[in-house]
Amino acid sequence: MGYVFLFLIGFGFSIMGGVTIIAYMNFLPAGLSWGEYISFITSRVECYFLPIGLLFMHIALKRYPNH
């Protein structure tokens, strides 16, 4: 049951981080270059939810017992 919970937490984190990254793409038409965009999202804490969530899901899928 713990692995299912870890997977769902990871899924939620991935959704939050992915939506935030996509929402920040609205800065591109405002004049930011791709380099500035990457620099901006790497400085935002909420954008780190995507890789953390993917890591949680990976751990849950790899550690789930195969019965």
PyMOL Python script that loads the backbone (N, CA, C, O; Angstrom):
from pymol import cmd

cmd.read_pdbstr("""\
ATOM      1  N   MET A   1       0.819  -1.192   0.000  1.00  0.00           N
ATOM      2  CA  MET A   1       0.000   0.000   0.000  1.00  0.00           C
ATOM      3  C   MET A   1       0.869   1.264   0.000  1.00  0.00           C
ATOM      4  O   MET A   1       0.477   2.298  -0.542  1.00  0.00           O
ATOM      5  N   GLY A   2       2.039   1.166   0.608  1.00  0.00           N
ATOM      6  CA  GLY A   2       2.930   2.323   0.669  1.00  0.00           C
ATOM      7  C   GLY A   2       3.454   2.736  -0.692  1.00  0.00           C
ATOM      8  O   GLY A   2       3.664   3.920  -0.955  1.00  0.00           O
ATOM      9  N   TYR A   3       3.666   1.743  -1.564  1.00  0.00           N
ATOM     10  CA  TYR A   3       4.171   2.049  -2.895  1.00  0.00           C
ATOM     11  C   TYR A   3       3.109   2.735  -3.751  1.00  0.00           C
ATOM     12  O   TYR A   3       3.423   3.592  -4.577  1.00  0.00           O
ATOM     13  N   VAL A   4       1.854   2.350  -3.545  1.00  0.00           N
ATOM     14  CA  VAL A   4       0.766   3.012  -4.269  1.00  0.00           C
ATOM     15  C   VAL A   4       0.680   4.465  -3.823  1.00  0.00           C
ATOM     16  O   VAL A   4       0.504   5.363  -4.647  1.00  0.00           O
ATOM     17  N   PHE A   5       0.804   4.695  -2.519  1.00  0.00           N
ATOM     18  CA  PHE A   5       0.778   6.058  -1.991  1.00  0.00           C
ATOM     19  C   PHE A   5       1.952   6.870  -2.530  1.00  0.00           C
ATOM     20  O   PHE A   5       1.782   8.027  -2.913  1.00  0.00           O
ATOM     21  N   LEU A   6       3.146   6.267  -2.562  1.00  0.00           N
ATOM     22  CA  LEU A   6       4.326   6.956  -3.099  1.00  0.00           C
ATOM     23  C   LEU A   6       4.128   7.284  -4.576  1.00  0.00           C
ATOM     24  O   LEU A   6       4.501   8.366  -5.032  1.00  0.00           O
ATOM     25  N   PHE A   7       3.542   6.350  -5.321  1.00  0.00           N
ATOM     26  CA  PHE A   7       3.285   6.595  -6.735  1.00  0.00           C
ATOM     27  C   PHE A   7       2.304   7.757  -6.914  1.00  0.00           C
ATOM     28  O   PHE A   7       2.518   8.618  -7.768  1.00  0.00           O
ATOM     29  N   LEU A   8       1.234   7.789  -6.118  1.00  0.00           N
ATOM     30  CA  LEU A   8       0.241   8.858  -6.242  1.00  0.00           C
ATOM     31  C   LEU A   8       0.810  10.215  -5.834  1.00  0.00           C
ATOM     32  O   LEU A   8       0.483  11.232  -6.445  1.00  0.00           O
ATOM     33  N   ILE A   9       1.646  10.235  -4.819  1.00  0.00           N
ATOM     34  CA  ILE A   9       2.318  11.492  -4.432  1.00  0.00           C
ATOM     35  C   ILE A   9       3.230  11.942  -5.569  1.00  0.00           C
ATOM     36  O   ILE A   9       3.251  13.124  -5.915  1.00  0.00           O
ATOM     37  N   GLY A  10       3.977  11.021  -6.147  1.00  0.00           N
ATOM     38  CA  GLY A  10       4.843  11.353  -7.275  1.00  0.00           C
ATOM     39  C   GLY A  10       4.063  11.848  -8.474  1.00  0.00           C
ATOM     40  O   GLY A  10       4.490  12.776  -9.160  1.00  0.00           O
ATOM     41  N   PHE A  11       2.915  11.228  -8.729  1.00  0.00           N
ATOM     42  CA  PHE A  11       2.080  11.662  -9.839  1.00  0.00           C
ATOM     43  C   PHE A  11       1.578  13.083  -9.609  1.00  0.00           C
ATOM     44  O   PHE A  11       1.588  13.904 -10.525  1.00  0.00           O
ATOM     45  N   GLY A  12       1.145  13.369  -8.401  1.00  0.00           N
ATOM     46  CA  GLY A  12       0.680  14.724  -8.071  1.00  0.00           C
ATOM     47  C   GLY A  12       1.784  15.759  -8.209  1.00  0.00           C
ATOM     48  O   GLY A  12       1.563  16.848  -8.737  1.00  0.00           O
ATOM     49  N   PHE A  13       2.978  15.413  -7.731  1.00  0.00           N
ATOM     50  CA  PHE A  13       4.114  16.323  -7.865  1.00  0.00           C
ATOM     51  C   PHE A  13       4.447  16.566  -9.332  1.00  0.00           C
ATOM     52  O   PHE A  13       4.737  17.694  -9.731  1.00  0.00           O
ATOM     53  N   SER A  14       4.404  15.506 -10.133  1.00  0.00           N
ATOM     54  CA  SER A  14       4.709  15.649 -11.552  1.00  0.00           C
ATOM     55  C   SER A  14       3.711  16.559 -12.245  1.00  0.00           C
ATOM     56  O   SER A  14       4.089  17.384 -13.077  1.00  0.00           O
ATOM     57  N   ILE A  15       2.449  16.412 -11.909  1.00  0.00           N
ATOM     58  CA  ILE A  15       1.424  17.266 -12.500  1.00  0.00           C
ATOM     59  C   ILE A  15       1.649  18.720 -12.095  1.00  0.00           C
ATOM     60  O   ILE A  15       1.598  19.618 -12.936  1.00  0.00           O
ATOM     61  N   MET A  16       1.896  18.951 -10.807  1.00  0.00           N
ATOM     62  CA  MET A  16       2.123  20.332 -10.346  1.00  0.00           C
ATOM     63  C   MET A  16       3.327  20.960 -11.036  1.00  0.00           C
ATOM     64  O   MET A  16       3.250  22.097 -11.503  1.00  0.00           O
ATOM     65  N   GLY A  17       4.433  20.232 -11.103  1.00  0.00           N
ATOM     66  CA  GLY A  17       5.632  20.764 -11.733  1.00  0.00           C
ATOM     67  C   GLY A  17       5.476  20.964 -13.226  1.00  0.00           C
ATOM     68  O   GLY A  17       5.923  21.975 -13.768  1.00  0.00           O
ATOM     69  N   GLY A  18       4.846  20.008 -13.898  1.00  0.00           N
ATOM     70  CA  GLY A  18       4.651  20.128 -15.342  1.00  0.00           C
ATOM     71  C   GLY A  18       3.738  21.275 -15.723  1.00  0.00           C
ATOM     72  O   GLY A  18       4.006  21.996 -16.684  1.00  0.00           O
ATOM     73  N   VAL A  19       2.655  21.448 -14.970  1.00  0.00           N
ATOM     74  CA  VAL A  19       1.736  22.560 -15.242  1.00  0.00           C
ATOM     75  C   VAL A  19       2.430  23.888 -14.995  1.00  0.00           C
ATOM     76  O   VAL A  19       2.229  24.842 -15.746  1.00  0.00           O
ATOM     77  N   THR A  20       3.241  23.958 -13.954  1.00  0.00           N
ATOM     78  CA  THR A  20       3.962  25.194 -13.662  1.00  0.00           C
ATOM     79  C   THR A  20       4.947  25.531 -14.773  1.00  0.00           C
ATOM     80  O   THR A  20       5.040  26.685 -15.192  1.00  0.00           O
ATOM     81  N   ILE A  21       5.672  24.542 -15.247  1.00  0.00           N
ATOM     82  CA  ILE A  21       6.639  24.773 -16.329  1.00  0.00           C
ATOM     83  C   ILE A  21       5.919  25.228 -17.593  1.00  0.00           C
ATOM     84  O   ILE A  21       6.378  26.142 -18.279  1.00  0.00           O
ATOM     85  N   ILE A  22       4.788  24.590 -17.901  1.00  0.00           N
ATOM     86  CA  ILE A  22       4.024  24.999 -19.074  1.00  0.00           C
ATOM     87  C   ILE A  22       3.462  26.403 -18.894  1.00  0.00           C
ATOM     88  O   ILE A  22       3.447  27.189 -19.842  1.00  0.00           O
ATOM     89  N   ALA A  23       3.003  26.724 -17.699  1.00  0.00           N
ATOM     90  CA  ALA A  23       2.463  28.065 -17.446  1.00  0.00           C
ATOM     91  C   ALA A  23       3.547  29.132 -17.602  1.00  0.00           C
ATOM     92  O   ALA A  23       3.282  30.222 -18.107  1.00  0.00           O
ATOM     93  N   TYR A  24       4.763  28.817 -17.169  1.00  0.00           N
ATOM     94  CA  TYR A  24       5.848  29.784 -17.312  1.00  0.00           C
ATOM     95  C   TYR A  24       6.280  29.951 -18.766  1.00  0.00           C
ATOM     96  O   TYR A  24       7.006  30.893 -19.085  1.00  0.00           O
ATOM     97  N   MET A  25       5.848  29.054 -19.653  1.00  0.00           N
ATOM     98  CA  MET A  25       6.169  29.224 -21.074  1.00  0.00           C
ATOM     99  C   MET A  25       5.479  30.452 -21.662  1.00  0.00           C
ATOM    100  O   MET A  25       5.828  30.893 -22.757  1.00  0.00           O
ATOM    101  N   ASN A  26       4.507  31.002 -20.948  1.00  0.00           N
ATOM    102  CA  ASN A  26       3.866  32.233 -21.400  1.00  0.00           C
ATOM    103  C   ASN A  26       4.827  33.419 -21.392  1.00  0.00           C
ATOM    104  O   ASN A  26       4.538  34.453 -21.995  1.00  0.00           O
ATOM    105  N   PHE A  27       5.963  33.280 -20.717  1.00  0.00           N
ATOM    106  CA  PHE A  27       6.960  34.350 -20.732  1.00  0.00           C
ATOM    107  C   PHE A  27       7.724  34.405 -22.052  1.00  0.00           C
ATOM    108  O   PHE A  27       8.317  35.433 -22.378  1.00  0.00           O
ATOM    109  N   LEU A  28       7.718  33.309 -22.816  1.00  0.00           N
ATOM    110  CA  LEU A  28       8.457  33.286 -24.083  1.00  0.00           C
ATOM    111  C   LEU A  28       7.932  34.314 -25.080  1.00  0.00           C
ATOM    112  O   LEU A  28       8.737  35.019 -25.688  1.00  0.00           O
ATOM    113  N   PRO A  29       6.616  34.434 -25.276  1.00  0.00           N
ATOM    114  CA  PRO A  29       6.147  35.471 -26.204  1.00  0.00           C
ATOM    115  C   PRO A  29       6.371  36.893 -25.675  1.00  0.00           C
ATOM    116  O   PRO A  29       6.311  37.861 -26.434  1.00  0.00           O
ATOM    117  N   ALA A  30       6.628  37.007 -24.378  1.00  0.00           N
ATOM    118  CA  ALA A  30       6.851  38.322 -23.795  1.00  0.00           C
ATOM    119  C   ALA A  30       8.272  38.818 -24.018  1.00  0.00           C
ATOM    120  O   ALA A  30       8.614  39.928 -23.610  1.00  0.00           O
ATOM    121  N   GLY A  31       9.109  38.000 -24.668  1.00  0.00           N
ATOM    122  CA  GLY A  31      10.444  38.481 -25.008  1.00  0.00           C
ATOM    123  C   GLY A  31      11.591  37.702 -24.401  1.00  0.00           C
ATOM    124  O   GLY A  31      12.745  38.036 -24.669  1.00  0.00           O
ATOM    125  N   LEU A  32      11.333  36.669 -23.587  1.00  0.00           N
ATOM    126  CA  LEU A  32      12.411  35.867 -23.040  1.00  0.00           C
ATOM    127  C   LEU A  32      12.935  34.913 -24.107  1.00  0.00           C
ATOM    128  O   LEU A  32      12.169  34.385 -24.913  1.00  0.00           O
ATOM    129  N   SER A  33      14.231  34.702 -24.101  1.00  0.00           N
ATOM    130  CA  SER A  33      14.806  33.693 -24.996  1.00  0.00           C
ATOM    131  C   SER A  33      14.721  32.337 -24.297  1.00  0.00           C
ATOM    132  O   SER A  33      14.390  32.260 -23.113  1.00  0.00           O
ATOM    133  N   TRP A  34      15.024  31.266 -25.038  1.00  0.00           N
ATOM    134  CA  TRP A  34      14.966  29.935 -24.446  1.00  0.00           C
ATOM    135  C   TRP A  34      15.992  29.790 -23.324  1.00  0.00           C
ATOM    136  O   TRP A  34      15.718  29.131 -22.320  1.00  0.00           O
ATOM    137  N   GLY A  35      17.152  30.388 -23.481  1.00  0.00           N
ATOM    138  CA  GLY A  35      18.174  30.335 -22.434  1.00  0.00           C
ATOM    139  C   GLY A  35      17.720  31.033 -21.162  1.00  0.00           C
ATOM    140  O   GLY A  35      17.916  30.526 -20.058  1.00  0.00           O
ATOM    141  N   GLU A  36      17.118  32.189 -21.327  1.00  0.00           N
ATOM    142  CA  GLU A  36      16.594  32.913 -20.160  1.00  0.00           C
ATOM    143  C   GLU A  36      15.452  32.139 -19.508  1.00  0.00           C
ATOM    144  O   GLU A  36      15.314  32.139 -18.285  1.00  0.00           O
ATOM    145  N   TYR A  37      14.630  31.475 -20.333  1.00  0.00           N
ATOM    146  CA  TYR A  37      13.527  30.677 -19.807  1.00  0.00           C
ATOM    147  C   TYR A  37      14.052  29.513 -18.963  1.00  0.00           C
ATOM    148  O   TYR A  37      13.563  29.267 -17.861  1.00  0.00           O
ATOM    149  N   ILE A  38      15.044  28.803 -19.486  1.00  0.00           N
ATOM    150  CA  ILE A  38      15.631  27.678 -18.747  1.00  0.00           C
ATOM    151  C   ILE A  38      16.264  28.176 -17.456  1.00  0.00           C
ATOM    152  O   ILE A  38      16.112  27.549 -16.407  1.00  0.00           O
ATOM    153  N   SER A  39      16.965  29.287 -17.525  1.00  0.00           N
ATOM    154  CA  SER A  39      17.572  29.865 -16.332  1.00  0.00           C
ATOM    155  C   SER A  39      16.506  30.260 -15.309  1.00  0.00           C
ATOM    156  O   SER A  39      16.700  30.096 -14.105  1.00  0.00           O
ATOM    157  N   PHE A  40      15.383  30.780 -15.798  1.00  0.00           N
ATOM    158  CA  PHE A  40      14.304  31.190 -14.896  1.00  0.00           C
ATOM    159  C   PHE A  40      13.669  29.996 -14.213  1.00  0.00           C
ATOM    160  O   PHE A  40      13.473  30.020 -12.998  1.00  0.00           O
ATOM    161  N   ILE A  41      13.339  28.935 -14.971  1.00  0.00           N
ATOM    162  CA  ILE A  41      12.645  27.813 -14.344  1.00  0.00           C
ATOM    163  C   ILE A  41      13.564  26.999 -13.429  1.00  0.00           C
ATOM    164  O   ILE A  41      13.080  26.340 -12.509  1.00  0.00           O
ATOM    165  N   THR A  42      14.868  27.034 -13.663  1.00  0.00           N
ATOM    166  CA  THR A  42      15.767  26.335 -12.750  1.00  0.00           C
ATOM    167  C   THR A  42      15.940  27.092 -11.443  1.00  0.00           C
ATOM    168  O   THR A  42      16.425  26.533 -10.459  1.00  0.00           O
ATOM    169  N   SER A  43      15.546  28.365 -11.426  1.00  0.00           N
ATOM    170  CA  SER A  43      15.638  29.129 -10.183  1.00  0.00           C
ATOM    171  C   SER A  43      14.338  29.090  -9.380  1.00  0.00           C
ATOM    172  O   SER A  43      14.292  29.603  -8.262  1.00  0.00           O
ATOM    173  N   ARG A  44      13.285  28.491  -9.932  1.00  0.00           N
ATOM    174  CA  ARG A  44      11.987  28.416  -9.263  1.00  0.00           C
ATOM    175  C   ARG A  44      11.834  27.059  -8.579  1.00  0.00           C
ATOM    176  O   ARG A  44      12.020  26.019  -9.211  1.00  0.00           O
ATOM    177  N   VAL A  45      11.499  27.069  -7.300  1.00  0.00           N
ATOM    178  CA  VAL A  45      11.391  25.831  -6.520  1.00  0.00           C
ATOM    179  C   VAL A  45      10.244  24.966  -7.016  1.00  0.00           C
ATOM    180  O   VAL A  45      10.376  23.742  -7.058  1.00  0.00           O
ATOM    181  N   GLU A  46       9.124  25.568  -7.392  1.00  0.00           N
ATOM    182  CA  GLU A  46       7.961  24.774  -7.791  1.00  0.00           C
ATOM    183  C   GLU A  46       8.195  24.001  -9.083  1.00  0.00           C
ATOM    184  O   GLU A  46       7.461  23.055  -9.368  1.00  0.00           O
ATOM    185  N   CYS A  47       9.179  24.372  -9.856  1.00  0.00           N
ATOM    186  CA  CYS A  47       9.487  23.634 -11.081  1.00  0.00           C
ATOM    187  C   CYS A  47      10.248  22.337 -10.789  1.00  0.00           C
ATOM    188  O   CYS A  47      10.312  21.452 -11.642  1.00  0.00           O
ATOM    189  N   TYR A  48      10.817  22.223  -9.601  1.00  0.00           N
ATOM    190  CA  TYR A  48      11.515  21.003  -9.221  1.00  0.00           C
ATOM    191  C   TYR A  48      10.561  19.885  -8.837  1.00  0.00           C
ATOM    192  O   TYR A  48      11.000  18.756  -8.622  1.00  0.00           O
ATOM    193  N   PHE A  49       9.263  20.170  -8.746  1.00  0.00           N
ATOM    194  CA  PHE A  49       8.300  19.122  -8.439  1.00  0.00           C
ATOM    195  C   PHE A  49       8.211  18.094  -9.562  1.00  0.00           C
ATOM    196  O   PHE A  49       7.930  16.924  -9.300  1.00  0.00           O
ATOM    197  N   LEU A  50       8.443  18.504 -10.796  1.00  0.00           N
ATOM    198  CA  LEU A  50       8.377  17.554 -11.917  1.00  0.00           C
ATOM    199  C   LEU A  50       9.437  16.459 -11.787  1.00  0.00           C
ATOM    200  O   LEU A  50       9.070  15.283 -11.793  1.00  0.00           O
ATOM    201  N   PRO A  51      10.730  16.776 -11.672  1.00  0.00           N
ATOM    202  CA  PRO A  51      11.701  15.681 -11.557  1.00  0.00           C
ATOM    203  C   PRO A  51      11.574  14.898 -10.254  1.00  0.00           C
ATOM    204  O   PRO A  51      11.833  13.694 -10.230  1.00  0.00           O
ATOM    205  N   ILE A  52      11.178  15.567  -9.169  1.00  0.00           N
ATOM    206  CA  ILE A  52      10.989  14.854  -7.904  1.00  0.00           C
ATOM    207  C   ILE A  52       9.834  13.866  -8.031  1.00  0.00           C
ATOM    208  O   ILE A  52       9.932  12.728  -7.573  1.00  0.00           O
ATOM    209  N   GLY A  53       8.744  14.303  -8.651  1.00  0.00           N
ATOM    210  CA  GLY A  53       7.602  13.419  -8.849  1.00  0.00           C
ATOM    211  C   GLY A  53       7.936  12.241  -9.747  1.00  0.00           C
ATOM    212  O   GLY A  53       7.519  11.115  -9.478  1.00  0.00           O
ATOM    213  N   LEU A  54       8.685  12.493 -10.809  1.00  0.00           N
ATOM    214  CA  LEU A  54       9.095  11.398 -11.688  1.00  0.00           C
ATOM    215  C   LEU A  54       9.993  10.409 -10.944  1.00  0.00           C
ATOM    216  O   LEU A  54       9.903   9.202 -11.168  1.00  0.00           O
ATOM    217  N   LEU A  55      10.849  10.908 -10.071  1.00  0.00           N
ATOM    218  CA  LEU A  55      11.706  10.040  -9.267  1.00  0.00           C
ATOM    219  C   LEU A  55      10.871   9.191  -8.312  1.00  0.00           C
ATOM    220  O   LEU A  55      11.119   7.993  -8.183  1.00  0.00           O
ATOM    221  N   PHE A  56       9.891   9.787  -7.644  1.00  0.00           N
ATOM    222  CA  PHE A  56       9.016   9.034  -6.740  1.00  0.00           C
ATOM    223  C   PHE A  56       8.265   7.934  -7.490  1.00  0.00           C
ATOM    224  O   PHE A  56       8.156   6.809  -7.003  1.00  0.00           O
ATOM    225  N   MET A  57       7.752   8.258  -8.665  1.00  0.00           N
ATOM    226  CA  MET A  57       7.029   7.256  -9.441  1.00  0.00           C
ATOM    227  C   MET A  57       7.963   6.139  -9.889  1.00  0.00           C
ATOM    228  O   MET A  57       7.582   4.968  -9.879  1.00  0.00           O
ATOM    229  N   HIS A  58       9.169   6.491 -10.276  1.00  0.00           N
ATOM    230  CA  HIS A  58      10.153   5.485 -10.689  1.00  0.00           C
ATOM    231  C   HIS A  58      10.488   4.555  -9.526  1.00  0.00           C
ATOM    232  O   HIS A  58      10.542   3.337  -9.698  1.00  0.00           O
ATOM    233  N   ILE A  59      10.712   5.123  -8.352  1.00  0.00           N
ATOM    234  CA  ILE A  59      11.014   4.308  -7.174  1.00  0.00           C
ATOM    235  C   ILE A  59       9.848   3.381  -6.847  1.00  0.00           C
ATOM    236  O   ILE A  59      10.050   2.201  -6.560  1.00  0.00           O
ATOM    237  N   ALA A  60       8.626   3.915  -6.890  1.00  0.00           N
ATOM    238  CA  ALA A  60       7.460   3.098  -6.567  1.00  0.00           C
ATOM    239  C   ALA A  60       7.285   1.968  -7.569  1.00  0.00           C
ATOM    240  O   ALA A  60       6.918   0.860  -7.180  1.00  0.00           O
ATOM    241  N   LEU A  61       7.535   2.217  -8.835  1.00  0.00           N
ATOM    242  CA  LEU A  61       7.360   1.168  -9.837  1.00  0.00           C
ATOM    243  C   LEU A  61       8.477   0.122  -9.775  1.00  0.00           C
ATOM    244  O   LEU A  61       8.228  -1.060 -10.015  1.00  0.00           O
ATOM    245  N   LYS A  62       9.689   0.538  -9.461  1.00  0.00           N
ATOM    246  CA  LYS A  62      10.802  -0.394  -9.405  1.00  0.00           C
ATOM    247  C   LYS A  62      10.773  -1.238  -8.120  1.00  0.00           C
ATOM    248  O   LYS A  62      11.202  -2.392  -8.131  1.00  0.00           O
ATOM    249  N   ARG A  63      10.276  -0.676  -7.028  1.00  0.00           N
ATOM    250  CA  ARG A  63      10.284  -1.373  -5.740  1.00  0.00           C
ATOM    251  C   ARG A  63       9.018  -2.168  -5.464  1.00  0.00           C
ATOM    252  O   ARG A  63       8.974  -2.949  -4.513  1.00  0.00           O
ATOM    253  N   TYR A  64       7.985  -1.981  -6.283  1.00  0.00           N
ATOM    254  CA  TYR A  64       6.714  -2.678  -6.047  1.00  0.00           C
ATOM    255  C   TYR A  64       6.915  -4.175  -6.233  1.00  0.00           C
ATOM    256  O   TYR A  64       7.433  -4.607  -7.263  1.00  0.00           O
ATOM    257  N   PRO A  65       6.514  -4.968  -5.251  1.00  0.00           N
ATOM    258  CA  PRO A  65       6.748  -6.419  -5.383  1.00  0.00           C
ATOM    259  C   PRO A  65       5.938  -7.019  -6.517  1.00  0.00           C
ATOM    260  O   PRO A  65       4.769  -6.684  -6.711  1.00  0.00           O
ATOM    261  N   ASN A  66       6.560  -7.891  -7.245  1.00  0.00           N
ATOM    262  CA  ASN A  66       5.918  -8.553  -8.395  1.00  0.00           C
ATOM    263  C   ASN A  66       5.309  -9.871  -7.942  1.00  0.00           C
ATOM    264  O   ASN A  66       5.976 -10.905  -7.964  1.00  0.00           O
ATOM    265  N   HIS A  67       4.066  -9.842  -7.539  1.00  0.00           N
ATOM    266  CA  HIS A  67       3.378 -11.068  -7.121  1.00  0.00           C
ATOM    267  C   HIS A  67       2.335 -11.440  -8.104  1.00  0.00           C
ATOM    268  O   HIS A  67       1.648 -12.445  -7.926  1.00  0.00           O
TER     269      HIS A  67
END
""", "prot")
cmd.dss("prot")
cmd.show_as("cartoon", "prot")
cmd.util.cbc("prot")
cmd.orient("prot")
